[in-house]
Amino acid sequence: MNKYKLFALGLTLSILLAACGGGGPASDNVLNLYAWSEYVPQQLLDNFTEQTGIEVNYDTYSSNEELMAKLQAGASGYDVVIPSDYTVTIMINQGLLEPLDKTQISNFSNIFDTLTGLSYDPQNDYTVPWQWGTSCLVVDTGKVTRPITKWADLWDPEFEGKVVLLDDEREVLGMVLSVLGYDKNSTDPQQLEEAKQKLLELMPNVKLFDSDSPKTALLAGEVWLGQTWNGEAALAHMENPDIQYIIPEEGCTVWYDNLAIPKDAPHYNAAMQFINFVLDPQESILITYEFPYSNPNRAALELLQTEDPQAYDAYMNFPATNPSADDMSRLKMIQDVGDATALWDRIWTEVKGGE
């Protein structure tokens, strides 16, 4: 998802001033955005500042767990975050999000009806869609000549040191559980222990874990296949058509990322302006051009079809950005595993620590 980390020093200073009571009431000429790396076009941020006069400080994280840890530890000063579906569930339950003033989101009607009212926020009281997608197999067919159709293929000894995985415990352990025939959201200690042992068997093949830019090692030829986000696969495919994206036989994750406002955000009105701005079709197209995940904005895709038919056709005809109905039938959302989270965390730490 190049980490921008724009104005990071300014963001830290604003948080310190807020904590010390300095600077008086928060001004809405600033927006502090905390989001995934390689996920928000700079042009979109510049356009927002030009239109509203609101400067954007963009700080980044590389996993939902990193976002959660920061907010649960009491970090203040952020105005907009971009959590994934199951993370939204946790944040709502823990009172970490502000309700949205939907009267300020006139562009909400641009979203596909099928992508509103999802289970983690049935009334969209706290979130609006940013992007959605999958995390599946990616293969450089110039390096791997035999067919790759399932996650289990990653364990083949011929791929020693040639596999990239996301640095994300829910994605990786969920994938291993699927290989074993279990629910990717399992809370069963025995199944999770089996998954740990199975993942340890894969480790000789794993060159690196990377959630920020897994395409980088793939394009450099350092790895030949592995697990990636659909947008990363789309970007890699544009640069090297040999790189293909595959929905594996065992299925994979479908995820939904959302714009949300943390509890006690210092610039709530600026956050609401930003959320509505992002849903403008012309701005939403910028996201698809630079970070081609799946766009939930119906009006934006209609505009793309008119303004750039070639880009629209590329988007619609590539399974990473527009999965087929058959592919969609094999996708499953990550869900909150409740008290089993501690067990997931321990297994992930032990595997990555070489235990």
Secondary structure, 3 states (H helix, E strand, C coil): CCCCCECHHHHHHHHHHHHHCCCCCCCCCEEEEEEECCCCCHHHHHHHHHHHCCEEEEEEECCHHHHHHHHHCCCCCCCEECCEHHHHHHHHHCCCECCCCHHHCHHHHHECHHHCCCCCCCCCCCEEEEEEEEEEEEEECCCCCCCCCCHHHHHCHHHCCCEEECCCHHHHHHHHHHHCCCCCCCCCHHHHHHHHHHHHHHHHHEEEECCCCCHHHHHCCCCCEEEEEHHHHHHHHHHCCCEEEECCCCCEEEEEEEEECECCCCCHHHHHHHHHHHCCHHHHHHHHHHCCCECCEHHHHHHHHHHCHHHHHHHHHCCCCCCCHHHHCCEECCCCCHHHHHHHHHHHHHHHCCC
